[in-house]
Amino acid sequence: MTTRSYLDYNATAPLRPEVREAMVAALDTHGNPSSVHAEGRAARALVESARAKVAILAGAKPEDVIFTSGGSEANTLALAAQSGEAWHCYISAVEHPSVLAGGRFYRESTSRIPVSADGVVELDVLEKELAKHHLGGWRPFVSLMAANNETGAIQPVAAAAEIVHAAGGLMHTDAVQVAGRLPLDFGALGADMITLSAHKIGGPKGVGALVLREGVAVEPLIKGGGQERRRRAGTENVAGIVGFGVAAELAAAEVDRAAELAALRDELEGRALEVEPDTVVVSGRVARLPNTSCLAVPGTKAETLVIGLDLAGVAVSAGSACSSGKVEASHVLSAMGLPSELAQGAIRVSLGFGTVSADIGRFIGAWSELVKRMRQHQEAALTAA
C-alpha cells in the first residue's frame, strides 16, 4: 500500500491487524452464545467482553448495547421505537439514507428539518415544528446525526435533545462518524439512543450497534429467539462482534489523535487552495470532524476528480459510499443550497489512523496535475468557441 494513499475513511476504515487476529481466534470458539454448556459459555464470554468495550467507547452501560448487522440496521431499529403511540418523526435534511428512509414511519408522519448553508440543522425550525405537532397530540421522535459523513459538519445534538425532551419526545443520534474521532459521551449528548458501526473504526464490515438509554424500548425488527435481551433475534455474529470490541478499544485509545488529524486536514486544505484558489471548503466555517474535508472546484466534475485521483494512487470519494454506482447530486449538498456547479464537483477526503503527511503530499501532487489539466481543457474549449 506504499504506492497508494487511502483517504476514504468515512466510507470504511482498513481492518486493523489486531482486529483480524482476534477475529481469527474467535472463529475457533464454535459454541453458540445461547448454549449453556462450556463451549456456549465461552462464546458468550467473548460477546459480553466485546459489548463492554463498545459501551466504553460510547460512554454507556454494556446492558444498553444491542448488536446489529451494521449502522443501517441500527438506524432502522431506532426508527422502529416504541410502536403503539401517536408519533411524528423529524429528521434533518442531511441524514444518512437509512434514516431518510423513515423506518416504520409513514411519509405523511415524517418531516424534514432544514439545515443552514453550512450544513448545520436549524434548531429554531425544529422547535417550532415540535410545538406545532405537540399541540396536535403527536409525540415527537427526532433523529439528528452527530456529524455529517460528507461534510464533517458537527450537529448541535445536546441542544436539540433539550428541545425534544421538553416536548416529551425521543431523540436518536447517528454517531457512526463521531465514534473514535471525537470524545463520545452518551450521557452528555442527551440522546435516548445512538448508532455505531464497526467498520468505520477499523473493525469488520457487517457489525454495528444501537445503544439505548435506560428505560427506552425498541420494537424488534427481527423476531424469534431471545438474543440481545429480546431486542434483536438471531444467533450473534461472534467473530464480527469480537472484532468490533477490539476496534472500539483501539479507537477509544486514539481519540486524543484528533488534533493531529485536524492538522493534517488543514494542511491538505491549505495546499489545495494554493493550487486552486477558487476551491471551496464545504462547511469550512463551522465545527467539523477533524478528519473530514469536502472540497469543490467550480466547473469540475466529481467523477473526473475521483477517477483521476484513483489513477494517481489516491482513494477519495464523491459523497457517501452508500450512493456508489450512481452519479447524481448529493442530497446533503442540495439541502445546503450549494450551487449545482459546485455540488457536481465536490469530493470528500477523509483521513484516519493510518494517514501520514506523505499521504497529504501524494494527494496534493495528484490534485495539482488534475486541476491543471482540467483548466487547460476549459481554456481550449473557450478558445475553440
N, C-alpha and C positions, 0 to 999 in steps of 0.2 A: 504493500500500500504506500510505499515511499514515493512512488511516481504519481500518486493521486492525492487530492485533498478532499476529504468528505466533510461538507459544510451543510448538511441537511438533517441535523439532529432533531428538529421539530417534527420531521416525518417519522424517523426512528433512529435510535442510537445503536451503534455497533454493540454486539453481545460482549459483555465483559468476560475476560478469561476466567475470573473467579466464579462467575455465574455458570459458565459452561461446565466447569469442573464439578460444582455442586450438583448440577442437574444430572450429569452422567452418573454420579454416585447415587443419586436418588432413584434412578431407573432400576437399580438393583434391589430397591426396597419394594417387594412385589405385593405386599399386603394391601387390602382395601382399607382405607382410613375408617370405615364404619364397622369393620370387623372387630370382635372383642379379643381374638387370640393375639399372640405375641407379634406376629407379622403385621396384623392390623394396627396394633398399638404403636408399632414402630413408624408406620406410615402416618398415623395420626399425630405423633410427636413432631414429625417433620413439618406437617401442615401448620400446627399450632405455633411452632417456633417461627415459621415464616410470617404468620399472622401478627405475632408480637413485633417483629421487625418492621412490617408495613405500618403498624399502628404507631410506632415511634416516629417514623418519617412524617406521618400525618398529624402527630400530636394528639392522638386519640387513644381509646382503650381497645385492646385486642378483640373483646367480645362485640365491638361495634363494626368490625371489618367483615364485609361479605365479599368473597372471591367470585369473580365473574370471568367471562371469556375475553374481556378487554374493556377499554374505555367506552366504546359504543354501547355495549350491553349494559354497563353500569349506568350510563346516562339514561338509557331507555327504562331501566329498572327504577331509577329515581322518578321518572315521569309517569310511573305507574303507582305512585304513592297513595296510600290510604283512599281506596275507592269507597263509594257509598255516600260521599258528601257532595255538595254543590260547589265544585271547584272551577276556577278560571285560571288558565295558565298564562304567564307573562314571560317572554324570553327576549333577550336582547337581539338586535338585528344582525349581530356578528358572531352568533354561536356556532358551534360545530354542527355539521349536518345531522348528526344523531340527535341533537337537541331540537334543531329546527323542524325535524320530522314530527315532533309533538307528542311522542309516546302514545298513551291511551287517550289523550285529549283530542276532541274533535276540532276541526278547523274553526268552527264558529265559537268555540270556547278557548281559543288561543289568540293572544295579542302579541305583537312585536313592539318592543320599546326602541326608539331610535337612538343613534349614537351621534356624537359630535364629529366635526371634520377631522379630529384627531383620533377617532375611534373609541371614545370613552362614553359609556352609557349616560343618557340624560336622566339623572335622578329625579329632577323636578317633574318630568313627564311620568315616570314610574309612580311617583307619589300621587299625582292627580288621577292616574288611571286606577290605582288601588282604591282611592277614596270613592271614586265613581262606582266601581263594581261592588265595593264593600256595602255601600248603601243599598244595592240591589239584592243583597243576601248571598252574594258569592263569597267563597273563601279563596284567597289568592295563593297560587303556587308560582314561585318565581325561580327561574334558572338563569344565572349570570356567571359566565366563566371568570376564573380568577385572572387570566391573562390570555390575550388572543394569540392563536397559533400562527397567524400570518404576519401580523404587525408587531407582536410582542407587547402591545398596549396593556397596562395593568388596570384592572377594573376596581372600582370602589366597593368591594364586596361587603365589608363590615358596615359601611354607611347604608348600603342597600338592605342589608339584613335587619337593621334597626327599623327601617321603613316598613319592611314586610311583616316583622313581628308586631309592630304597632297596629297593623291592620289585621292581625290574627292569622297570618299566613305562614307558609313554609318556604324555606329558601334552600335551593340546591346550587352548588358551585362545581363546575367542571375545572378541577385543579390539575389536570394532566400536565400542562406545560410548566406549571409553577414548581411542582414537586422536584426536589433535588437541585433547583436553580435559585430559589429564594427560600428563606425560612418559612415553614408551613406549620401553622398552629390552628388546629381545627376550632378550638375554643375561641381564639382571638378573631377568627374570621366571622364568627357569629352565624355561620350557615348551619342548617339542620342535616345536610348530607353533602358529601364531596366525592368526586370521581377521581380515581387514579389509574394509571396504566403502566405496566411493567416495561414495555419496550421503549418508552421514552427516556428511561433512566439506565439503559444498558442491560435490561432483563430480556426475557424471551417474548416474542410476539404471541398473542392469544391468551394473555392473562391480565386481568385488571381487578379493580375493587371499588365497591361503593361503601363509604364509611358513613354510619348513621349516628346522629346524636341520640343519647339515651332517651328512650320513650317514643322515638319516631319509628313508625312501622312502614313497610312497603308491601305491595301486593305482588307475590312471586310471579315472574314471567314463565318460569319453568317449574312445573309442579310434579310431584311424585314422591320421592323419598324425603327424609327429614334433614338432609345435609344443610350446612350453613344456617343452623338454627331455624330450619324450615322456611328460609327466605330465598333459597335457590337450590332446587333439587338437582341430583346428578352426582355421580362419583367424582370427587375432586381430582383435578389435574395435578397430581403430587409433584412431579418433576418441575412443571411450569411454576407452581406456587413456590417451591423451594428456590427457584431462580429469581422470582420476584422478591423474595425475602432477602436474598443476598444482595441483589441490586439496590433494594431500599436501604439496606445497612450502609453500603458503599456511598450511595447518593447523599444520605444524611451526613456522612462524614466529610463530604466535599462541598457542602453549601457555602462554606467560607471562601470558596474559589470564585464567588460571584463578581467580586471587584476585578479579579484577573481577567475573567471573561469579558466584562464590560470594557476593560481597557483594550482588549483585542478587537472587540466590536467597534469601538470608537476609532481605533487606528484604521480599520477597514473602511469605515465611512469617510473619514477624513481624506484618505488617499484616493478613494473613489471620486470624491468631489474635486480633488486636484486634477484628476484625469478628465472629468466631465463636470464642469461647474453647474450645468443645468440639472444634474441628478437631484432627485427629490428623495429625502429620507422620510418615508411614510410613518406617521406617529412620532416623529423625531422631537416634538415639542413637549411630550408627556412622558411620565414614568413608564419604562419598558422593561421587559425581561433583559437581563444582562447579556444574553447570548443571541438575541434576535435582531436582524436588520432587514427591513423591506425597502428595496431600492427601485426607483422608477426613473427612466430616462425618456423624455418626450420624443415621439417619433420612432421608438424601437418596439420590437415585439418580444414578449417574454419567452415565447417558444424558441426564437432565434438565439436569445441570450443563453437559455438553459442548454440548448444543444451545443452551441459554440463553446461554452464553459466546460461541458462534459468532454468534448473532443480535446480540450486543453488540459484535461485531468482534474477538473474541479466539479464536484457534485453539489448542485443547489436545486431549488425548485421554484416553480411559479405557483404560488398559493399553496393550498392544502394538498397533501398527497392523497387524501380521500377523494379528490376530484380528478385524479390522474386518468388519462385516457380520453379526456375531452378538453378542448381549448375554448374557453369562454371566460367572460369577465368574472372576477372573484366577487362573490356576494358580499364579502367583507368590505372590499374597496368600494363597491357600488353603494353600500349602506353609508359609507363615509362621505359620499358625494365626490369622490375623486374623479376628475375629468377622464373620459374614456381613453384619450390618447396616452394618459399616464397609467391608468389601470391596466391597459393592454400590454404595457411594457414593464410591469412590476415583477421583480423576482424576490424570493426570500432566501436569505443567507442565515443559517443558524449554526452556532458553534456548540461545542460540548467538551467532555472530559478529555478527549484526545487531541483537541485543537491546540496548535502551537503557532508561533509567529511566522514560521515558514509557510504555513497554510495561507495566511493572510497575504504574504508576498506572492504566492502562486496565483491566488485569486486576482490580485491587482495586475499582475503581468498579463493574465488572460483577458481581464476586463479591458485593459488599455488597448490591446490589439483588436478586440471585438468592436469597441466603441469607435476606434479609429476607422476600421473598415466600413462600418455602417454609415458613418458621417461621409466618407468618400463616395459611397454608393448614392447617398442622398444628394450630394453636391453634383454628381454626374447626371443624376436624373433631372435635376433642376436645369442644368446646362443644356441637356438634350431637349428639354421642353421649350 
